[in-house]
C-alpha cells in the first residue's frame, strides 16, 4: 500500500490581494479516480504572512455533511498551518472507491487573511463554496460560467495498493478554469476507472517567458513562469505532462505597463517551449502541448492596437513552428476553435474573446482523448 496523489488543484499566490474573513466556512468537492483504504489532505499556507487556524476540518461523501468524519493534524482537531508551509493532515481510515466524489469542509471562527487561493469555473468534477460565517451549511452551486473558489486545499492522497497512471496538466487559465482539464478528466475517469488521475497545475495569467508583473496587485497573482512549476509537477512522476501555455505572453502586454517592456518574439517563445519539453523528457515523462488558441482585445481602435495585431501574427507563426517540430506531440487545439480568419469562433468564446468556453473544452477533450490514452498505455 502506498500513498497515491489522487487530486491536485494548484493554489495561487494572492498575497497582493488577500481575502480577509472574520469567520469562514468553505466546502470543496473533489472527484477521485483511485480506490483505497485511507485518505489525507495537503493544506497550504505558502503565501500567508501569519499562521492559519481551522477550528474544524471535516470529511464526507455527502455534500450536506449529514455524516462526517473529523480530519486532524498531529492528533489535534484544531488544524494549524504555519506561515510559509504546507501540511499533510493525519490519515483518515475510509474506503475510497474510484469515481467517488468527496467533500471537505474547513471552518474558522477567527479573523484571518487567506492568500493561498484556487478556483474553478467548470464545477462538474471540482466545485467549491465560501461563506463568511462559521456556523452554517452552505450549498454548492453547479454552474459553468462563474468562479467557484476556495482557500488552502491543494492536494488529496489516497492509500492504495494500485498506482494509477498520472497525467499532469500545466499552463494558464485555460487549465485552471477546468473547461478543458475537467472535460478530459471526465472522459478518462469514465472509460478507465481506477487507472488514471488527472492533476491540475494551471495558474491564471501564467506566462512562459516571465514571472508575474508587479505593477498591479492582480497581475502579481499570475505566478512564476511555466518552467519554474515543473519541479513540483514532476515530483508525482507523471506518465504524461500536457501543456497549454503561451497565450498570456501575447495578451498581458496590452494591459500591464511592466509587461509592455517584455514584448516577445516568435523565436523566444519557441525556444522556451523547446526548453520546457526537454525538461519534461529529462524527468522521464512524456509530453504533449497545445497550439496557442486565438484571441482579440476588444473591438475599438483605442484597444485593438497595432501591438495586438503584431502579437496575433506571433501566435500564428508560433503555431506553425510547433506543427513543424512537434507533429507527434502536438494537440492542434487552435484549429478546433478558430474560424477561417483565424479568430475565435463565437460558439466557443466565453465572452471576452480570450478564453474558450465549456463547449470548446469538451470538443478539445474529445479530440485529444484517444491520443492521451494511447500515450499512457491505458486499455
VEXDREN-2710 file (C-alpha; in Angstrom, 1 decimal):
% VEXDREN-2710
k/r/px/py/pz
1/UNK/0.0/0.0/0.0
2/UNK/1.3/3.4/-1.0
3/UNK/0.0/7.0/-0.9
4/UNK/-1.2/7.9/-4.4
5/UNK/-1.8/11.5/-5.4
6/UNK/-5.4/11.4/-6.4
7/UNK/-6.3/15.1/-6.9
8/UNK/-4.4/18.4/-7.3
9/UNK/-5.6/21.9/-7.9
10/UNK/-2.7/24.4/-7.5
11/UNK/-3.2/27.3/-5.1
12/UNK/-2.1/30.7/-6.5
13/UNK/-0.3/33.4/-4.6
14/UNK/-2.9/36.1/-3.6
15/UNK/-0.7/37.9/-1.1
16/UNK/-1.2/41.1/-3.0
17/UNK/-5.0/40.7/-2.9
18/UNK/-5.6/38.8/0.4
19/UNK/-9.1/37.7/1.4
20/UNK/-9.9/38.9/4.9
21/UNK/-12.6/36.9/6.7
22/UNK/-13.9/37.5/10.2
23/UNK/-15.3/33.9/10.0
24/UNK/-15.2/31.3/7.3
25/UNK/-16.9/28.1/6.2
26/UNK/-15.8/26.6/2.9
27/UNK/-16.7/23.3/1.2
28/UNK/-14.7/21.8/-1.6
29/UNK/-15.9/18.9/-3.8
30/UNK/-13.3/16.7/-5.4
31/UNK/-13.7/13.7/-7.8
32/UNK/-11.2/10.9/-7.2
33/UNK/-10.3/8.0/-9.5
34/UNK/-8.3/6.0/-7.0
35/UNK/-9.5/3.2/-4.8
36/UNK/-8.0/2.7/-1.3
37/UNK/-8.4/2.4/2.4
38/UNK/-7.4/5.8/3.7
39/UNK/-7.3/9.5/2.7
40/UNK/-5.4/12.6/3.7
41/UNK/-5.2/16.2/2.5
42/UNK/-2.5/18.7/1.8
43/UNK/-3.3/22.2/3.2
44/UNK/-1.3/25.2/2.0
45/UNK/-0.3/28.4/3.6
46/UNK/2.7/29.1/1.5
47/UNK/1.9/32.7/0.8
48/UNK/0.4/33.8/4.1
49/UNK/2.1/36.3/6.4
50/UNK/0.6/34.6/9.6
51/UNK/-0.3/31.1/10.7
52/UNK/-3.8/30.0/9.7
53/UNK/-6.0/28.0/12.1
54/UNK/-9.1/26.0/11.1
55/UNK/-11.2/25.2/14.1
56/UNK/-12.8/22.3/12.2
57/UNK/-11.8/20.2/9.2
58/UNK/-14.4/17.6/8.2
59/UNK/-14.7/14.9/5.5
60/UNK/-17.8/13.5/4.0
61/UNK/-19.1/11.7/0.9
62/UNK/-22.3/13.8/1.3
63/UNK/-22.2/17.5/0.4
64/UNK/-24.6/18.3/3.2
65/UNK/-22.3/16.5/5.7
66/UNK/-25.1/14.6/7.3
67/UNK/-22.4/12.0/8.1
68/UNK/-19.0/13.5/8.6
69/UNK/-15.6/12.5/9.9
70/UNK/-13.2/14.8/11.7
71/UNK/-9.8/15.4/10.0
72/UNK/-7.0/16.1/12.4
73/UNK/-3.4/17.2/12.2
74/UNK/-0.8/15.9/14.8
75/UNK/-3.8/14.4/16.6
76/UNK/-5.3/17.8/17.1
77/UNK/-8.8/18.8/15.9
78/UNK/-7.8/22.5/15.5
79/UNK/-5.6/22.4/12.4
80/UNK/-2.8/25.0/12.3
81/UNK/-0.9/25.7/9.1
82/UNK/2.3/27.7/9.9
83/UNK/3.0/30.6/7.5
84/UNK/5.1/29.7/4.5
85/UNK/4.4/26.0/4.8
86/UNK/2.1/23.2/3.6
87/UNK/1.0/20.3/5.9
88/UNK/-0.4/16.8/5.3
89/UNK/-3.3/16.0/7.6
90/UNK/-3.4/12.8/9.6
91/UNK/-4.7/9.9/7.6
92/UNK/-8.4/9.1/7.9
93/UNK/-9.3/5.4/7.6
94/UNK/-12.1/5.3/5.0
95/UNK/-12.8/3.1/2.0
96/UNK/-12.4/5.2/-1.2
97/UNK/-13.9/3.9/-4.5
98/UNK/-12.7/5.1/-7.9
99/UNK/-15.1/7.7/-9.3
100/UNK/-16.2/8.8/-5.9
101/UNK/-17.0/12.5/-5.1
102/UNK/-15.7/13.5/-1.7
103/UNK/-16.2/16.8/0.2
104/UNK/-14.0/18.7/2.7
105/UNK/-15.3/21.4/5.0
106/UNK/-13.0/23.9/6.6
107/UNK/-14.3/26.2/9.3
108/UNK/-12.7/29.1/11.1
109/UNK/-14.3/31.3/13.8
110/UNK/-11.4/33.8/14.0
111/UNK/-10.4/36.7/11.8
112/UNK/-7.8/35.7/9.3
113/UNK/-6.3/36.7/5.9
114/UNK/-6.2/34.0/3.3
115/UNK/-3.6/34.2/0.5
116/UNK/-3.5/30.6/-0.9
117/UNK/-6.4/30.7/-3.3
118/UNK/-7.6/28.3/-6.0
119/UNK/-10.7/28.3/-8.2
120/UNK/-12.6/26.6/-11.0
121/UNK/-15.3/27.6/-13.4
122/UNK/-16.3/24.1/-14.5
123/UNK/-18.0/22.5/-11.4
124/UNK/-18.6/19.0/-12.8
125/UNK/-15.5/17.4/-11.2
126/UNK/-14.3/20.1/-8.8
127/UNK/-16.6/22.5/-7.0
128/UNK/-16.4/24.9/-4.0
129/UNK/-18.3/27.4/-1.9
130/UNK/-17.1/30.1/0.5
131/UNK/-19.3/31.9/3.1
132/UNK/-18.3/34.5/5.8
133/UNK/-19.9/32.6/8.7
134/UNK/-18.5/29.8/10.9
135/UNK/-21.7/28.1/11.9
136/UNK/-23.6/27.4/8.6
137/UNK/-24.1/24.8/5.9
138/UNK/-23.6/26.5/2.6
139/UNK/-24.8/24.8/-0.6
140/UNK/-22.7/24.1/-3.7
141/UNK/-23.9/25.6/-6.9
142/UNK/-23.3/23.8/-10.2
143/UNK/-22.5/26.3/-12.9
144/UNK/-20.1/26.6/-15.8
145/UNK/-19.7/30.4/-16.1
146/UNK/-18.8/31.8/-12.7
147/UNK/-15.7/31.4/-10.5
148/UNK/-16.0/29.0/-7.6
149/UNK/-13.0/29.5/-5.3
150/UNK/-11.6/28.1/-2.1
151/UNK/-8.6/28.6/0.2
152/UNK/-5.7/26.4/1.3
153/UNK/-6.6/23.0/-0.1
154/UNK/-4.1/21.9/-2.8
155/UNK/-3.9/18.1/-2.9
156/UNK/-5.6/14.8/-1.9
157/UNK/-3.8/11.5/-1.4
158/UNK/-5.3/8.0/-1.1
159/UNK/-3.6/4.9/0.4
160/UNK/-3.9/2.4/-2.4
161/UNK/-2.4/-0.9/-3.5
162/UNK/-2.6/0.2/-7.1
163/UNK/-0.6/3.0/-8.7
164/UNK/-2.7/4.8/-11.3
165/UNK/-1.1/6.5/-14.3
166/UNK/-0.6/10.2/-13.7
167/UNK/-1.4/12.9/-16.2
168/UNK/-0.4/16.4/-15.1
169/UNK/-1.7/19.5/-16.9
170/UNK/0.3/22.7/-16.8
171/UNK/-0.4/26.2/-18.1
172/UNK/-2.6/29.2/-17.5
173/UNK/-6.3/29.9/-17.0
174/UNK/-7.2/27.6/-19.9
175/UNK/-6.2/24.8/-17.5
176/UNK/-7.1/26.3/-14.2
177/UNK/-10.7/27.1/-15.2
178/UNK/-11.4/23.4/-15.8
179/UNK/-13.2/23.6/-19.2
180/UNK/-10.5/21.6/-20.9
181/UNK/-8.9/19.7/-17.9
182/UNK/-12.2/18.6/-16.3
183/UNK/-13.7/17.6/-19.6
184/UNK/-10.7/15.4/-20.3
185/UNK/-10.8/14.1/-16.7
186/UNK/-14.5/13.1/-17.0
187/UNK/-13.8/11.2/-20.2
188/UNK/-10.8/9.3/-18.8
189/UNK/-12.4/8.5/-15.5
190/UNK/-15.5/7.1/-17.2
191/UNK/-13.5/4.9/-19.6
192/UNK/-10.7/3.9/-17.2
193/UNK/-12.0/3.7/-13.6
194/UNK/-9.2/3.4/-11.1
195/UNK/-6.4/3.5/-13.8
196/UNK/-5.6/7.2/-14.3
197/UNK/-5.6/10.5/-12.4
198/UNK/-5.5/14.0/-13.9
199/UNK/-3.8/16.7/-11.8
200/UNK/-4.4/20.4/-12.4
201/UNK/-1.4/22.7/-12.1
202/UNK/-3.0/25.7/-14.0
203/UNK/-2.3/29.2/-12.8
204/UNK/-4.4/32.0/-14.2
205/UNK/-2.3/34.6/-16.0
206/UNK/0.9/32.5/-16.0
207/UNK/3.4/33.2/-18.8
208/UNK/6.2/31.2/-20.3
209/UNK/8.9/33.8/-20.6
210/UNK/8.5/36.0/-17.5
211/UNK/7.3/35.8/-13.9
212/UNK/4.2/37.8/-12.9
213/UNK/4.3/41.6/-13.4
214/UNK/4.3/43.6/-10.2
215/UNK/2.8/46.8/-11.4
216/UNK/-0.7/45.9/-10.3
217/UNK/-1.9/43.7/-7.4
218/UNK/-4.0/41.4/-9.7
219/UNK/-1.1/40.9/-12.2
220/UNK/1.1/39.9/-9.3
221/UNK/-1.1/36.9/-8.7
222/UNK/-0.2/35.4/-12.1
223/UNK/2.7/33.4/-10.7
224/UNK/6.1/32.4/-11.8
225/UNK/6.9/31.4/-15.4
226/UNK/5.9/27.9/-16.5
227/UNK/9.4/26.3/-16.3
228/UNK/9.6/27.1/-12.6
229/UNK/6.5/25.0/-11.8
230/UNK/8.0/21.9/-13.4
231/UNK/9.9/20.5/-10.3
232/UNK/6.6/20.3/-8.3
233/UNK/4.8/18.8/-11.3
234/UNK/7.5/16.1/-11.9
235/UNK/7.6/15.1/-8.3
236/UNK/4.5/13.0/-8.9
237/UNK/6.3/11.1/-11.7
238/UNK/3.6/11.7/-14.3
239/UNK/3.4/9.4/-17.3
240/UNK/2.4/12.4/-19.3
241/UNK/2.5/16.2/-19.0
242/UNK/0.1/18.3/-21.1
243/UNK/0.9/22.0/-21.6
244/UNK/-1.5/24.8/-22.5
245/UNK/0.6/27.9/-22.3
246/UNK/1.8/31.0/-24.2
247/UNK/-1.4/33.0/-24.5
248/UNK/-0.6/35.4/-21.7
249/UNK/2.8/36.2/-23.1
250/UNK/0.9/37.7/-26.0
251/UNK/-2.1/39.2/-24.2
252/UNK/-0.6/40.7/-21.0
253/UNK/1.5/43.4/-22.7
254/UNK/-1.8/45.1/-23.7
255/UNK/-2.8/45.6/-20.0
256/UNK/0.4/45.8/-18.0
257/UNK/2.9/48.6/-18.3
258/UNK/5.7/46.3/-17.0
259/UNK/4.7/43.6/-19.5
260/UNK/4.8/46.2/-22.3
261/UNK/8.6/46.2/-21.8
262/UNK/8.7/42.4/-22.3
263/UNK/7.2/42.1/-25.8
264/UNK/8.0/38.7/-27.1
265/UNK/9.3/37.4/-30.4
266/UNK/8.3/34.2/-32.1
267/UNK/11.7/32.6/-31.7
268/UNK/11.9/33.4/-28.0
269/UNK/8.6/31.7/-27.3
270/UNK/9.5/28.7/-29.4
271/UNK/12.9/28.3/-27.7
272/UNK/11.2/28.3/-24.3
273/UNK/8.8/25.6/-25.4
274/UNK/11.7/23.5/-26.5
275/UNK/13.4/24.0/-23.1
276/UNK/10.3/23.0/-21.2
277/UNK/9.7/19.9/-23.3
278/UNK/13.4/18.9/-22.8
279/UNK/13.0/19.3/-19.0
280/UNK/9.9/17.1/-19.0
281/UNK/11.7/14.5/-21.0
282/UNK/14.7/14.6/-18.6
283/UNK/12.1/14.0/-15.8
284/UNK/11.3/10.7/-17.7
285/UNK/7.8/11.8/-18.6
286/UNK/6.2/12.1/-22.0
287/UNK/4.8/15.5/-23.1
288/UNK/2.1/16.9/-25.3
289/UNK/1.5/20.5/-26.0
290/UNK/-1.3/22.6/-27.4
291/UNK/-1.1/25.2/-30.1
292/UNK/-1.9/28.7/-28.8
293/UNK/-5.6/29.5/-29.2
294/UNK/-6.9/32.7/-30.9
295/UNK/-7.6/35.9/-29.1
296/UNK/-8.7/39.5/-29.6
297/UNK/-8.6/42.5/-27.2
298/UNK/-11.8/44.5/-27.7
299/UNK/-13.2/45.9/-30.9
300/UNK/-12.4/49.6/-30.7
301/UNK/-9.4/51.3/-32.3
302/UNK/-8.2/52.5/-28.9
303/UNK/-7.9/49.0/-27.5
304/UNK/-7.2/46.9/-30.6
305/UNK/-3.8/48.4/-31.2
306/UNK/-1.1/47.5/-33.7
307/UNK/0.7/45.7/-30.9
308/UNK/-2.3/43.3/-30.6
309/UNK/-2.2/42.7/-34.3
310/UNK/1.6/42.0/-34.1
311/UNK/1.0/39.5/-31.2
312/UNK/-1.7/37.8/-33.2
313/UNK/0.7/37.3/-36.0
314/UNK/3.2/36.0/-33.5
315/UNK/0.6/33.4/-32.3
316/UNK/0.1/32.2/-35.8
317/UNK/3.8/31.9/-36.6
318/UNK/4.5/30.1/-33.3
319/UNK/1.8/27.6/-34.1
320/UNK/3.4/27.0/-37.5
321/UNK/6.8/26.3/-35.8
322/UNK/5.2/24.0/-33.3
323/UNK/3.5/22.0/-36.1
324/UNK/6.8/21.6/-37.9
325/UNK/8.8/20.3/-34.9
326/UNK/6.2/18.6/-32.7
327/UNK/4.0/16.7/-35.1
328/UNK/3.6/13.7/-32.9
329/UNK/3.3/15.5/-29.6
330/UNK/1.1/18.5/-30.7
331/UNK/-2.5/19.0/-30.0
332/UNK/-3.8/21.4/-32.6
333/UNK/-6.3/23.0/-30.2
334/UNK/-6.4/26.3/-32.1
335/UNK/-7.6/24.7/-35.3
336/UNK/-10.7/23.3/-33.5
337/UNK/-11.9/26.7/-32.2
338/UNK/-10.9/29.3/-34.8
339/UNK/-12.7/30.5/-38.0
340/UNK/-11.3/31.0/-41.5
341/UNK/-9.8/34.3/-40.5
342/UNK/-8.0/32.5/-37.5
343/UNK/-10.2/34.3/-34.9
344/UNK/-12.0/32.6/-32.1
345/UNK/-15.4/31.1/-33.2
346/UNK/-18.4/32.8/-31.5
347/UNK/-19.8/29.5/-30.3
348/UNK/-16.5/28.7/-28.4
349/UNK/-16.0/32.2/-27.0
350/UNK/-16.5/32.6/-23.2
351/UNK/-17.4/36.2/-24.0
352/UNK/-14.1/38.0/-23.5
353/UNK/-12.6/36.9/-26.9
354/UNK/-9.7/35.4/-24.9
355/UNK/-11.0/32.3/-23.1
356/UNK/-12.7/29.3/-24.6
357/UNK/-16.0/28.1/-23.0
358/UNK/-17.3/24.7/-21.8
359/UNK/-18.4/23.7/-25.3
360/UNK/-14.9/24.3/-26.6
361/UNK/-13.4/22.4/-23.6
362/UNK/-15.5/19.4/-24.5
363/UNK/-14.5/19.5/-28.2
364/UNK/-10.8/19.8/-27.3
365/UNK/-11.0/17.0/-24.7
366/UNK/-12.7/14.7/-27.1
367/UNK/-10.1/15.4/-29.8
368/UNK/-7.2/14.5/-27.6
369/UNK/-8.8/11.6/-25.7
370/UNK/-7.5/8.7/-27.8
371/UNK/-4.1/10.2/-28.2
372/UNK/-3.7/10.8/-24.5
373/UNK/-5.0/7.3/-23.6
374/UNK/-2.6/5.7/-26.0
375/UNK/0.4/7.8/-24.7
376/UNK/-0.1/6.5/-21.2
377/UNK/-0.9/3.0/-22.3
378/UNK/-4.5/2.9/-21.0
379/UNK/-6.7/0.0/-22.1
END
